[in-house]
Amino acid sequence: MSSDAFWMKRALRLARKAIGWTSPNPPVGAVIVKNDLLIAEGYHEGAGKPHAEAVALAKAGKEAEGSTLYVTLEPCDHYGRTPPCTQGIIAAKIKRVVIGTVDPNPIVNGRGIARLKEAGIEVTIGILEREAKELIEPFAKFITQRIPFVTLKLAMSADGKIATKTRKSKWLTGEPARRLAHRLRHEHDAVMVGVGTIIADDPQLNVRLVRSKVKQPIRVVVDSKAKTPPTAKVIGSAESPCIIATTEQAPEERVKKLLDAGAEVWILPSDSKGRVDLLELLKRLAKQNVVSVLVEGGSELSGEFLTQRLIDRIILFIAPLLIGGRNAMLAFGGEGFEKLSDAVRLSEIKLRKLGEDFVLTASVKKS
């Protein structure tokens, strides 16, 4: 491994500590090195807080002069909640800046690099670029398309069932898999399920099985007719907002009961089947600065996200058991695709063992 790749890898590790905390900003890590020795490092801890470069520069002080700065994302060159990072880098007399990837934000996108070069700083771009881009995938989609990045997470048997024919599903997977599932909730801005899951399981949809400090996601229930019980645990907890996404088909008295119970109720357009228009729901969430959404099912909601091609990444927790039966609940409901050529294709597939279960992570190919 080259020296540049070694230090960039360290910066990426730092940035990953911030996943879940920085929204609507991306997670970013920075490392300052001089004569092959670590001088200082830091990461962006949250929106409104100093950027990674500023944190590292503050720790380095005068030692930053003549050093190399490794940063996972192009430094900004505009005023937002914080001053431009390029300003601090130039003032600190950094000799060289090594960047993981260019910032996809249209108001940056090369401007930071140009500013550094104008100041006579040597700039190297694209070190561990694939890893750097993967780190900011949710932000990149959000900032360019104004729609959240969607991860679909499902726990299923080896034969693709998420529950038995009597709708029993606890617990398909083991404790390590459930802990990771809770970590994923922390890492996303919102968690989404269909009303069927609420009625069948009454989940809280919060983060519990993580030992470190966590952020509680917004909880979203897709419920076209407002069938969610006002006593549902997802509403009763005040840790974070609970949004019931419904349509004009929902009876007013049900909507009122949900509002009285403490839920937010969004009346959204219906799709051709009379269900909540999922694309409109995602757009509305984006307006609330929701950068990433974790869809946790159930079967019908997963099927709709699949057939409407709204999924960016899929995470399957696969238990080493077979449920069988044509009436057992499938991972993906709905009508599915008629032709194999229409099927959703996966790429960048990773499979690992976690306890007794397997975790498959993949990106969804965009047609």
Residue, then its C-alpha position, 0 to 999 in steps of 0.5 A: m500500500s502506498s503512503d497516500a493510500f495508508w493515510m487516506k484509509r485512516a481518514l476514511r476510518l475516522a469519517r465512518k465514526a460520524i455516519g448517522w450524525t452529520s446529516p444533511n452533511p456527509p461524513v468526512g475525515a481528515v489527517i495531517v501528516k509531516n515527514d511520514l508522521l501523524i500530526a493531527e486528525g479529526y472528523h466532522e461530528g455534525a451539521g453546524k460543527p467544524h468540518a473535518e479539515a478545521v478540526a484537524l488544523a486546530k489540533a495541528g496548530k503551527e505544526a500544519e505548515g509544510s504538511t500534507l492534508y489527507v481528506t476524504l472529500e473535497p474541501c468546501d469553498h463557500y460560506g455555510r454554517t461554517p467558513p470555507c475550509t479552503q480558507g483555513i487550509i491556505a492560511a495554515k500553509i499546507k503544502r499538499v492536499v490529498i483528496g478521496t473524491v470530488d464533492p458532488n454538491p453543485i456549489v462545490n464540485g471542483r471549486g475547492i480544488a481550484r482555490l487550493k491550486e490557485a494558492g500554489i498548493e499541490v493537489t492529488i485527487g482520487i486516492l481510494e476514490r471508490e471507498a470515498k464515494e461509497l461513504i458519501e453515497p446517500f449525500a451524493k444522491f440527496i444533493t443532486q436529486r433531492i430525494p433520499f438514498v433508500t436502503l432496503k433491509l430484510a431478515m429472511s430464511a434461506d428460502g426467502k420467507i420473512a414469516t411463517k404462514t401464521r405470520k410468526s417471525k420472531w426471531l428469524t435471525g440471531e442476536p448479532a444480526r439484530r444488533l447490526a440492524h439497530r446500528l443501521r437504524h442509527e446510521h439512517d435519518a428515517v426508518m420506514v415500514g408498512v402498516g401491516t408490520i405495525i399491526a402484526d408486530d407493534p415495533q418501536l422502530n428505535v435504536r436499542l441494541v447499540r452500546s454507544k451513544v446513538k441518534q434515534p431516526i424518524r419513524v415513518v409508517v406507510d398507511s394509506k387508510a390510517k389503520t395504525p392503532p393510536t396505541a402503537k408503540v411507534i407513536g407512544s415513544a417521544e424519542s423522535p417524530c413518528i410520521i403516518a404517511t396516508t392518503e385522502q382515503a383515510p377517515e377523518e376520525r382515524v386521522k384525528k386519533l393519530l394526531d391526538a396520540g402524538a403522531e404527525v400525519w401527512i396526507l399524500p397523493s395516491d398511486s394508481k392502486g390507491r396506495v401512498d405514492l412512495l416517490e412523493l413520500l420520499k420527496r416530502l422527506a427530502k424537504q425535511n432534510v432526510v438524506s437516507v431512509l432504511v425500509e424495513g418492510g413488510s412484504e408488500l412495502s418491499g415489493e412496491f419499492l422493488t417494482q418502482r425501482l426506488i431502492d439504492r442498496i439492499i441488505l439481507f439478513i439470511a437465517p440458516l433455516l427453511i420455512g417452506g409453504r406457499n402461504a408463508m410470507l415472501a420477502f417481496g410481495g406484490e406482482g413482481f416482474e413478468k420478464l427476467s429482463d425487467a428484474v432488478r439487478l444487483s452489483e458490488i455484492k458482499l456476503r459475510k457471516l455474522g453469528e449463525d446468519f449471513v449478511l448480503t449487502a449489494s447496490v442496485k444497478k440503475s437502468 
